[in-house]
Amino acid sequence: MHSIFLRIYGGMLGVLVLVALLGVLTLHLANKVRGEQYREHLAQGTFTLMADNLKLMDSIERTRALAVWERLLGIPLALETAEQAHLDGGARNRLSRGQVVVEQTGPHAARVFREVEPAASDKPGSAVLLTGEVQQISEQLARATIFLLLDELVRYPVDEQPVRLETLRLSKGFGFDMHLITLDKVDVDDDQRRRIDEGDTVMALGKGGDSIRVLSGVGETPWVLEIGPLYQFNLYPPELLVLIAFLGLCLIGLVVYLLVRRLEHRLRGLEAAATQIAQGSLETRVPSTGTDSVGRLAQAFNGMAEHLQRSLTIQRELVRAVSHELRTPVARLRFGLEMIADASTPEARHKYMVGMDNDIQDLDKLVDEMLTYARLEQGSPNLNFQRIDLDALINQVIAELSPLRANVKVTRGQCIAVSDDASPGNEAWVEAEPRYLHRALQNLVSNAMRHAESEVRVGYQLSQERCRIDVEDDGPGVPEGAWDRIFTPFMRLDDSRTRASGGHGLGLSIVRRIIHWHAGRALIGRSQALGGACFSLAWPRQQGEA
């Protein structure tokens, strides 16, 4: 028991280590996905704005615009086909939906892709991608965005520029705030305010020092374009991983502990029940609720306990019955020996010797029946199932037993056979163990002959799947109240089927066990034709079929 739980707890430790490794991998993947989303979020608006400007140009104008943007922004730009960009299917699908794809090439560097409508001179149906090599994604994209927005705003009157800026932010999918304010409301120091007034682009720290703002004057207007705050991407800290892993391990450990505690409680119940059975309390059982492995183990344990209790009960009854059955023939043998010593004539001695011989034969039959019953009761015997001609078997049993009682006639009863075998004369076959089926039929016919007045009939009914043998007699029959007990070992009734009729009370028990190992049943009823008892054996015609 303790070794089992040691293995369980060892398995728990392995699970906890696995959970920790999975936590590290999950955090790494989460940071990777968040980083990709962050970079695409920043680049979406800027590259969409450039792609929309290129949409209105022909090939020559596009080349000039890219050259100007490269010189002013310091970002290498190019137009490529999807094949030249070497992108996978997922990236191409996102580009076709108007999204920006960012492919990281270094700790802070990345390649940015945005689909552009082909020019009139391009090959029809070919996808054209705007590609940019960004070394510092936050700073360079901010400067590029400032330049493109200023170039767009100066085309509109001063009073329409704030509305146009908001329209651009919403339509192009910019991932950060941007707005126009007057120079006197800008939150910068005097030197930065002077540089803005001179037309320079200024980068200032945001509140808290964890972000930047990019500011630039808008030509000859009173407006200052402010972008931001732009936050640097921060990975989930290792401390968060430790916290998540600790909480996860605690939760899993608690769940596993509760499961193991319940399992341990149920196993200890099994252990206690096994100890009680070992001490002689054979009626002990354990709850067999649940369909898990422990529930199935409990069901198997209860089945084993019932088998043990039944076997020991039968053993006790067998010993008690045997001691009772042996007493009478042994007493007759002792009496015969005493009478032989006192016999005065050879005829008298011969008479007592014949009686003693009969007693010895009676003892031999009793021992044979007890050994047969014990062998059948202890477990599944070695059965060699074969096809048997039922007509030949019945004729053999009738020929063997008919001479034993001259006043009782043993005849063939109703025999009905249905078979899919087209061979004539080969319809009455069944699958059975020849030796044991012969013994069962012999016991039934012998039992019927002992209680019959004048006639015993043996018949059968065969269908495609099932077979049944009926043994009927014209005796007094068996009271219906005793039908459930008639197959009990050493069972004798108090009516006409008494000790005077012979037998030891094991024959019908042997019949029941034999037919049980043939996956069938032994039945008793009242004979409609003869008025006495009718014993039947029913089992599958082919072994292995229900």
C-alpha positions in Angstrom: 0.0 0.0 0.0 2.7 2.5 0.9 4.7 1.7 -2.2 1.6 2.5 -4.3 1.3 5.9 -2.7 5.0 6.5 -3.1 4.6 5.9 -6.8 1.5 8.2 -6.8 3.4 11.0 -5.1 6.3 10.5 -7.4 4.0 10.9 -10.3 2.6 14.0 -8.7 6.1 15.5 -8.5 6.7 14.7 -12.2 3.4 16.4 -13.1 4.3 19.5 -11.1 7.7 19.7 -12.9 5.9 19.3 -16.2 3.5 22.1 -15.3 6.4 24.4 -14.5 8.0 23.7 -17.9 4.7 24.3 -19.6 4.4 27.5 -17.7 7.8 28.7 -19.0 6.9 27.8 -22.5 3.5 29.4 -22.3 5.0 32.7 -21.0 7.6 32.7 -23.8 4.9 32.1 -26.5 2.7 34.8 -24.9 5.5 37.3 -25.0 6.3 36.4 -28.6 2.7 36.9 -29.7 2.4 40.1 -27.7 5.6 41.5 -29.3 4.3 40.7 -32.8 0.9 42.4 -32.0 2.7 45.4 -30.5 5.0 46.0 -33.5 2.1 45.5 -36.0 0.0 47.9 -33.9 2.6 50.6 -34.2 3.3 50.1 -37.9 -0.3 49.7 -39.1 -1.2 53.3 -39.5 2.1 54.6 -40.9 2.5 51.9 -43.6 -1.2 52.1 -44.5 -0.9 55.8 -45.1 2.1 55.2 -47.3 0.4 52.4 -49.2 -2.7 54.6 -49.8 -0.5 57.4 -51.2 1.2 55.0 -53.5 -2.1 53.8 -54.7 -2.7 57.1 -56.5 0.7 57.0 -58.3 2.1 55.3 -61.4 5.3 53.3 -61.4 7.6 56.3 -62.0 6.0 58.4 -59.3 6.2 55.4 -56.9 9.9 55.1 -57.5 10.4 58.8 -56.8 8.2 58.8 -53.7 10.1 55.8 -52.2 13.4 57.6 -52.8 12.2 60.7 -51.1 10.8 58.8 -48.1 14.0 56.8 -47.8 16.1 59.9 -47.7 14.0 61.8 -45.2 13.1 58.9 -43.0 16.3 56.8 -43.0 14.2 53.7 -43.7 15.1 51.5 -46.7 11.8 51.1 -48.6 11.1 48.8 -51.6 8.2 47.3 -53.6 8.3 43.5 -53.8 6.1 40.7 -55.0 4.8 38.2 -52.5 7.2 35.6 -53.9 10.2 37.8 -53.3 9.1 38.5 -49.7 9.1 34.8 -48.9 6.1 35.0 -46.6 4.1 32.1 -45.4 0.4 31.5 -46.1 -0.8 33.0 -42.8 1.1 36.3 -43.4 -0.2 36.5 -47.0 -3.8 36.1 -45.7 -3.3 39.0 -43.2 -1.8 41.2 -45.9 -4.8 40.5 -48.3 -7.1 41.7 -45.5 -5.3 45.1 -45.3 -3.3 44.3 -42.2 0.4 45.0 -41.7 2.9 42.2 -41.1 6.0 42.7 -39.1 8.8 40.2 -39.3 11.4 40.6 -36.5 15.0 40.4 -37.8 16.8 41.5 -34.6 16.3 42.6 -31.0 15.0 46.0 -32.1 14.9 45.6 -35.9 12.1 44.3 -38.2 10.9 44.2 -41.7 7.4 45.7 -42.2 5.1 44.6 -45.1 1.9 46.2 -46.4 0.0 45.3 -49.6 -0.3 48.0 -52.2 -2.7 48.0 -55.1 -0.7 47.2 -58.3 0.1 50.1 -60.7 -1.3 50.1 -64.2 2.0 48.8 -65.6 2.3 45.9 -63.2 1.4 42.4 -64.1 -2.4 41.8 -63.6 -3.2 39.7 -60.5 0.2 40.0 -58.9 0.4 41.2 -55.3 2.7 44.1 -54.7 4.1 44.7 -51.2 5.6 47.8 -49.6 8.6 46.7 -47.6 10.5 48.7 -45.0 13.6 47.9 -43.0 13.2 49.5 -39.6 16.1 49.5 -37.1 14.4 51.3 -34.2 10.8 50.5 -34.6 9.4 53.1 -32.2 11.6 56.1 -33.0 11.9 55.6 -36.8 8.2 54.9 -37.2 7.4 57.9 -35.2 9.5 60.2 -37.4 8.0 58.6 -40.5 4.5 59.1 -39.2 5.2 62.7 -38.4 6.5 63.4 -41.9 3.6 61.6 -43.7 1.0 63.3 -41.5 2.5 66.7 -42.0 2.6 66.1 -45.8 -1.1 65.2 -45.6 -2.3 68.0 -43.3 -0.7 70.9 -45.3 -3.1 70.1 -48.1 -6.1 71.3 -46.0 -7.1 74.7 -44.5 -5.9 75.4 -41.0 -9.4 75.0 -39.5 -10.0 71.7 -41.2 -6.7 70.1 -40.1 -7.9 68.7 -36.7 -10.8 67.0 -38.3 -8.7 65.6 -41.1 -6.2 64.2 -38.5 -8.9 62.4 -36.6 -10.2 60.9 -39.8 -6.8 59.7 -40.7 -6.3 58.1 -37.2 -9.5 56.2 -37.5 -9.4 55.2 -41.1 -5.8 54.1 -41.3 -5.8 52.2 -38.1 -3.1 54.0 -36.1 -2.3 52.3 -32.9 -1.5 55.4 -30.8 -3.0 58.8 -30.1 -2.3 61.9 -32.1 -3.8 65.3 -32.0 -3.2 69.0 -32.9 -2.6 71.5 -30.1 -1.3 75.1 -30.0 2.3 75.7 -29.0 1.5 77.5 -25.8 -0.4 74.4 -24.5 2.4 71.9 -25.3 3.9 70.3 -22.1 7.6 70.8 -22.9 10.4 72.9 -21.6 11.5 76.2 -23.1 14.3 74.7 -25.2 12.0 72.1 -26.7 9.3 74.7 -27.4 11.9 76.9 -29.2 13.0 73.9 -31.4 9.4 73.1 -32.3 8.8 76.8 -33.2 11.9 76.6 -35.5 10.3 73.5 -37.3 12.3 70.8 -35.7 10.9 67.5 -34.5 11.2 67.0 -30.8 10.9 63.8 -28.8 9.9 64.2 -25.1 9.4 61.8 -22.3 5.8 61.2 -21.2 4.5 61.3 -17.7 6.2 58.7 -15.5 9.2 58.4 -17.8 8.0 55.1 -19.4 6.9 56.6 -22.8 7.8 59.2 -25.4 5.9 61.8 -27.2 6.9 63.1 -30.7 6.0 66.8 -31.5 6.5 68.8 -34.6 5.1 72.1 -35.9 2.7 72.1 -38.8 4.2 74.5 -41.3 3.0 78.1 -41.0 0.0 77.1 -38.9 -0.4 77.6 -35.1 -0.7 73.9 -34.7 1.7 71.4 -33.1 1.3 67.8 -34.1 1.7 65.5 -31.0 2.0 61.7 -31.4 1.9 59.5 -28.4 2.5 58.6 -25.8 4.4 55.6 -27.3 5.2 52.9 -24.8 8.1 50.6 -25.1 7.1 46.9 -25.3 7.7 45.2 -22.0 7.9 41.5 -21.6 6.1 39.7 -18.8 8.6 39.8 -16.0 10.1 36.6 -14.6 8.5 37.4 -11.3 5.1 37.0 -12.9 6.2 33.6 -14.2 7.2 32.6 -10.7 3.9 33.8 -9.3 1.8 32.0 -12.0 3.8 28.8 -11.7 3.5 28.9 -7.9 -0.2 29.5 -8.0 -0.7 26.8 -10.7 1.4 24.3 -8.8 -0.5 25.0 -5.6 -3.8 24.6 -7.3 -2.7 21.3 -9.0 -1.2 20.1 -5.8 -4.4 20.8 -3.9 -6.5 19.0 -6.6 -4.1 16.0 -6.7 -4.0 15.9 -2.9 -7.8 15.8 -2.7 -8.0 13.0 -5.3 -5.2 11.0 -3.7 -6.7 11.4 -0.3 -10.1 10.1 -1.5 -8.2 7.3 -3.3 -6.2 6.5 -0.2 -9.4 6.4 1.9 -11.1 3.9 -0.6 -7.9 1.7 -0.8 -7.7 1.6 3.0 -11.3 0.4 3.1 -10.3 -2.4 0.7 -7.3 -3.2 2.9 -9.5 -3.3 6.0 -12.0 -5.5 4.3 -9.3 -7.9 3.1 -8.0 -8.1 6.7 -11.5 -8.9 8.1 -12.0 -11.6 5.5 -8.6 -13.1 6.4 -9.8 -13.2 10.0 -12.9 -15.2 9.1 -15.5 -12.5 8.5 -16.6 -13.7 5.1 -19.7 -11.5 4.9 -17.5 -8.4 4.7 -18.1 -6.2 1.5 -16.8 -2.8 0.4 -18.8 -0.1 -1.4 -18.5 -0.5 -5.1 -19.7 2.9 -6.3 -18.1 4.6 -9.3 -16.8 3.3 -12.6 -13.2 4.2 -12.1 -10.4 1.7 -11.5 -11.0 1.6 -7.7 -14.7 1.1 -8.3 -13.9 -1.8 -10.6 -11.4 -3.2 -8.1 -14.1 -3.0 -5.4 -16.5 -4.9 -7.6 -13.9 -7.6 -8.3 -13.1 -7.7 -4.6 -16.7 -8.2 -3.7 -17.0 -10.9 -6.4 -14.0 -12.7 -5.0 -15.4 -12.4 -1.4 -18.7 -13.9 -2.5 -16.9 -16.7 -4.3 -14.8 -17.4 -1.2 -17.8 -17.4 1.1 -19.8 -19.6 -1.3 -16.9 -22.0 -1.7 -16.3 -22.3 2.1 -20.0 -22.7 2.8 -20.2 -25.5 0.2 -17.1 -27.0 1.7 -18.6 -27.0 5.2 -21.8 -28.4 3.9 -19.9 -31.0 1.9 -17.9 -32.1 5.0 -21.1 -32.2 7.1 -23.1 -34.1 4.5 -20.2 -36.5 3.8 -19.9 -37.4 7.4 -23.6 -38.0 7.5 -23.7 -40.1 4.3 -20.7 -42.2 5.4 -22.2 -43.1 8.7 -25.0 -45.4 7.3 -22.9 -47.6 4.9 -20.1 -47.8 7.5 -22.6 -48.9 10.2 -24.0 -51.5 7.8 -20.5 -52.8 7.0 -19.7 -53.1 10.8 -23.0 -54.9 11.3 -22.2 -57.2 8.3 -18.8 -58.1 9.8 -20.4 -59.0 13.1 -23.0 -61.1 11.5 -20.5 -63.0 9.3 -18.7 -64.0 12.5 -21.9 -65.3 14.0 -23.2 -66.9 10.7 -23.6 -70.7 11.0 -24.2 -71.5 7.4 -22.4 -70.7 4.1 -25.6 -69.3 2.7 -25.9 -66.8 5.5 -22.3 -65.7 5.2 -22.8 -65.2 1.4 -25.9 -63.1 2.1 -24.0 -60.8 4.4 -21.0 -60.6 2.1 -23.2 -59.5 -0.8 -24.7 -56.8 1.4 -21.2 -55.6 2.4 -20.2 -55.5 -1.3 -23.2 -53.4 -2.1 -22.3 -51.0 0.8 -18.7 -50.8 -0.6 -20.1 -50.0 -4.1 -22.3 -47.4 -2.5 -19.3 -45.8 -0.8 -17.4 -45.9 -4.1 -20.2 -44.1 -5.9 -20.4 -41.5 -3.1 -16.7 -40.7 -3.3 -16.9 -40.5 -7.1 -19.8 -38.0 -7.0 -18.1 -35.9 -4.3 -14.9 -35.7 -6.3 -16.8 -34.8 -9.5 -18.8 -32.2 -7.7 -15.7 -30.7 -6.0 -13.9 -30.5 -9.4 -16.8 -28.8 -11.1 -17.4 -26.4 -8.2 -13.9 -25.1 -7.7 -13.3 -23.6 -11.1 -13.7 -23.9 -14.8 -12.7 -27.5 -15.8 -10.8 -28.2 -18.9 -13.6 -28.6 -21.5 -13.0 -29.9 -25.0 -16.1 -28.9 -26.9 -17.0 -31.1 -29.9 -19.9 -31.6 -32.2 -22.0 -34.4 -30.7 -24.8 -36.4 -32.4 -27.6 -36.0 -29.8 -29.6 -38.9 -31.1 -26.6 -41.3 -30.6 -25.9 -39.9 -27.1 -29.6 -40.4 -26.0 -29.6 -43.9 -27.4 -26.4 -44.7 -25.6 -27.7 -43.5 -22.2 -31.0 -45.4 -22.7 -29.1 -48.6 -23.5 -26.8 -48.2 -20.5 -29.6 -47.5 -17.9 -32.6 -49.5 -19.1 -31.5 -52.8 -17.7 -31.2 -51.3 -14.2 -35.0 -51.3 -13.5 -37.0 -53.8 -15.4 -40.3 -52.3 -14.4 -39.5 -48.8 -15.8 -39.5 -48.3 -19.5 -37.1 -45.6 -20.9 -38.2 -44.4 -24.3 -37.5 -41.6 -26.8 -39.8 -38.6 -26.4 -40.5 -35.8 -28.8 -37.4 -34.9 -30.8 -37.4 -31.7 -33.0 -34.4 -30.5 -34.9 -34.0 -27.4 -37.0 -30.6 -27.0 -38.7 -29.0 -25.0 -41.6 -26.9 -28.1 -42.4 -28.4 -29.6 -45.6 -26.8 -33.1 -45.1 -29.6 -35.6 -44.4 -29.4 -37.3 -41.0 -27.0 -34.6 -39.6 -29.5 -32.2 -38.1 -29.3 -33.3 -34.4 -25.8 -32.0 -33.6 -24.8 -29.8 -30.7 -21.5 -28.5 -29.4 -20.6 -29.8 -25.9 -18.0 -31.7 -23.9 -18.9 -35.3 -24.6 -17.8 -36.8 -21.2 -19.6 -34.2 -19.1 -22.7 -34.0 -21.2 -23.0 -37.8 -21.0 -22.6 -37.6 -17.2 -25.3 -34.9 -16.9 -27.8 -36.8 -19.1 -27.0 -40.0 -17.3 -27.7 -38.4 -13.9 -31.0 -37.0 -15.0 -32.2 -40.3 -16.5 -31.1 -42.2 -13.4 -32.9 -39.7 -11.1 -36.1 -40.1 -13.2 -35.9 -43.9 -13.2 -35.6 -44.0 -9.3 -38.9 -42.0 -9.0 -40.9 -43.1 -12.0 -43.8 -45.5 -11.8 -43.4 -47.1 -15.2 -42.0 -44.8 -17.8 -39.3 -42.2 -18.5 -39.1 -40.2 -21.7 -36.0 -38.4 -23.1 -36.5 -35.9 -25.9 -34.9 -32.7 -27.3 -35.7 -29.5 -29.2 -33.1 -27.9 -31.4 -33.3 -24.4 -33.0 -30.7 -22.6 -35.0 -29.1 -21.1 -31.8 -30.3 -23.0 -28.8 -30.8 -26.6 -27.7 -32.8 -28.3 -24.9 -33.0 -31.8 -23.6 -36.1 -32.8 -21.6 -36.2 -35.8 -19.2 -39.8 -36.6 -18.1 -41.2 -39.3 -15.7 -44.6 -40.4 -14.5 -43.7 -40.3 -10.8 -45.1 -38.1 -8.1 -43.2 -35.0 -9.3 -41.5 -32.3 -7.3 -43.5 -29.8 -5.3 -43.3 -26.3 -6.8 -42.1 -24.9 -3.6 -39.0 -27.1 -3.8 -38.0 -26.2 -7.4 -35.5 -23.5 -6.3 -33.8 -26.0 -3.9 -33.8 -29.2 -5.9 -30.3 -28.6 -7.3 -28.7 -27.9 -3.9 -26.0 -30.4 -2.9 -27.3 -33.2 -0.7 -30.8 -31.9 -1.0 -33.6 -34.5 -0.4 -37.3 -33.9 -0.2 -39.6 -35.1 2.5 -42.1 -36.6 0.1 -41.8 -39.7 -2.1 -38.3 -38.6 -3.4 -36.7 -39.8 -0.1 -33.6 -41.7 0.9 -35.5 -44.9 0.1 -35.4 -44.1 -3.5 -31.6 -44.1 -3.5 -28.9 -41.5 -4.4 -26.8 -39.2 -2.4 -28.2 -35.8 -3.3 -25.3 -34.8 -5.5 -26.5 -36.0 -8.9 -28.6 -32.9 -9.7 -25.9 -30.5 -8.3 -23.4 -32.1 -10.7 -25.9 -31.6 -13.6 -26.3 -27.9 -12.7 -22.5 -27.3 -12.6 -21.9 -29.2 -15.9 -24.6 -27.2 -17.8 -23.3 -24.0 -16.1 -19.9 -24.5 -17.7 -21.7 -25.0 -21.0 -23.2 -21.4 -20.6 -26.6 -22.9 -20.0 -29.2 -23.6 -17.3 -30.8 -26.6 -15.6 -34.6 -26.2 -15.2 -37.3 -28.2 -13.5 -41.1 -28.2 -14.2 -44.1 -30.5 -14.5 -44.4 -33.0 -17.3 -47.5 -32.3 -19.4 -47.4 -35.8 -21.0 -46.6 -38.1 -18.1 -47.7 -35.9 -15.1 -44.5 -36.3 -13.1 -41.3 -34.2 -13.1 -39.7 -32.7 -16.1 -36.0 -31.8 -15.9 -34.5 -29.8 -18.8 -31.0 -28.7 -19.9 -30.8 -25.6 -22.1 -27.6 -24.2 -23.6 -26.3 -22.5 -26.7 -26.0 -24.9 -29.6 -22.7 -23.5 -30.6 -20.3 -22.6 -27.8 -19.3 -18.9 -27.8 -22.7 -17.8 -28.8 -25.1 -16.2 -26.3 
